[in-house]
Amino acid sequence: MSTLMLFLSTFNMTVHCTCIICYWILSCSCCLTVLYMLFYHNVVCF
């Protein structure tokens, strides 16, 4: 479980760095979860 959380945390930070420019107007806490990231990345960014 901790390995999964570590993976998600690392993945989350990586994605956050790439999507922050797209999201900063909408939310200061973007990409907090993978689901949130996927939803907004698809709906808002593309």
trRosetta pair geometry for C-beta under 8 A, 3 or more apart (Angstrom, degrees):
i j d omega theta_ij theta_ji phi_ij phi_ji
1 4 5.7 -53 -154 33 34 112
1 5 6.5 31 150 -16 66 106
2 5 5.5 -52 -146 38 35 113
2 6 6.2 40 153 -23 66 105
3 6 5.6 -53 -148 35 30 113
3 7 6.4 34 152 -20 63 105
4 7 5.6 -54 -150 36 31 113
4 8 6.3 27 154 -15 65 107
5 8 5.7 -54 -145 39 31 109
5 9 6.1 35 154 -23 65 107
6 9 5.6 -54 -146 35 28 114
6 10 6.4 26 156 -15 63 107
7 10 6.0 -59 -149 38 28 107
7 11 6.0 26 155 -16 65 112
8 11 5.5 -55 -140 42 30 113
8 12 5.9 38 156 -27 64 108
8 34 6.2 -88 -146 -39 102 118
9 12 5.6 -52 -146 32 26 116
9 13 6.6 23 157 -16 61 104
10 13 6.0 -56 -151 35 30 108
10 14 6.4 29 153 -18 64 108
11 14 5.8 -59 -151 36 30 112
11 15 6.2 25 156 -14 66 110
11 34 7.0 15 108 -93 126 108
12 15 6.0 -60 -146 40 27 107
12 16 6.1 33 154 -26 64 109
12 31 5.8 150 -165 152 78 98
12 32 7.3 21 -163 -164 131 19
12 33 7.4 -43 -112 -118 126 18
12 34 6.7 -98 -83 -66 90 71
12 37 7.0 -158 -128 -40 73 147
13 16 5.4 -50 -143 32 30 117
13 17 6.7 34 156 -22 62 102
14 17 6.1 -56 -159 29 29 110
14 18 6.9 13 151 -7 62 109
15 18 5.8 -67 -153 42 36 104
15 19 5.8 4 162 1 74 118
15 31 5.3 -176 105 -146 104 138
15 37 5.3 44 133 -162 145 149
15 41 7.6 -66 -175 -73 117 143
16 19 6.4 -72 -133 49 24 92
16 20 5.8 47 167 -57 66 99
16 30 6.7 148 -130 95 83 85
16 31 4.1 -165 -87 81 81 146
16 37 7.7 -90 -70 -105 66 124
17 20 6.3 -25 -133 -6 21 116
19 22 5.1 -57 -168 42 67 114
19 23 5.6 44 141 -12 91 117
19 30 6.4 -126 111 131 109 133
19 31 5.9 129 65 -54 128 130
19 37 6.8 144 38 -149 163 94
19 40 7.8 110 168 103 140 105
19 41 5.8 -72 -117 -100 144 99
19 45 6.6 -80 -139 -70 100 148
20 23 6.0 -74 -139 49 30 99
20 24 5.8 48 167 -58 71 96
20 30 6.5 164 -109 61 57 127
20 31 7.7 -74 -71 9 70 130
21 24 6.5 -26 -134 -8 21 113
22 41 7.7 85 90 -120 149 61
22 44 6.5 132 154 117 110 106
22 45 4.5 13 -175 -101 157 102
23 26 5.2 -74 -163 48 66 106
23 27 5.8 -38 167 52 105 84
23 30 3.6 52 137 -79 155 165
23 31 7.2 -179 18 -20 168 92
23 40 6.4 59 -105 141 116 138
23 44 7.0 84 -96 103 76 148
23 45 7.8 -44 -56 -64 81 104
24 27 7.8 -108 -137 66 20 41
24 28 7.2 40 -148 -99 64 54
24 30 7.4 -92 -74 -4 41 133
26 30 6.9 77 80 -79 101 116
26 40 7.1 -176 98 -152 156 135
26 44 6.6 -55 -30 -138 159 160
27 30 4.7 127 84 -63 107 78
27 40 7.9 -76 24 -121 130 167
29 32 5.3 14 156 -53 96 120
30 36 7.3 -168 -162 136 54 115
30 37 7.3 97 162 -100 81 72
30 40 6.6 -114 -147 89 105 156
31 36 6.5 -180 -110 97 21 104
31 37 4.2 50 -121 -91 75 107
31 40 7.9 -113 -63 59 63 125
32 36 5.6 20 51 52 77 154
32 37 7.9 -175 37 -45 37 89
33 36 4.4 94 57 7 85 105
33 37 6.7 -150 92 -7 44 88
34 37 5.5 -56 -148 38 31 114
34 38 6.1 30 156 -19 67 107
35 38 5.9 -55 -145 37 28 108
35 39 6.2 27 158 -18 63 109
36 39 6.0 -60 -149 37 25 110
36 40 6.3 4 164 0 64 113
37 40 6.5 -70 -144 47 22 95
37 41 5.5 23 163 -23 65 118
38 41 5.8 -55 -133 38 22 112
38 42 6.2 14 166 -11 60 112
39 42 6.4 -72 -155 40 20 102
39 43 5.9 -6 165 1 63 120
40 43 5.8 -62 -124 51 31 98
40 44 4.7 -6 -173 14 73 123
40 45 7.1 74 139 -14 67 94
41 44 7.1 -36 -89 51 11 87
41 45 5.0 -23 -159 23 48 131
41 46 7.1 22 151 5 62 103
42 45 7.2 -4 -49 48 10 90
42 46 5.9 -48 -146 52 40 108
43 46 8.0 38 4 55 8 68
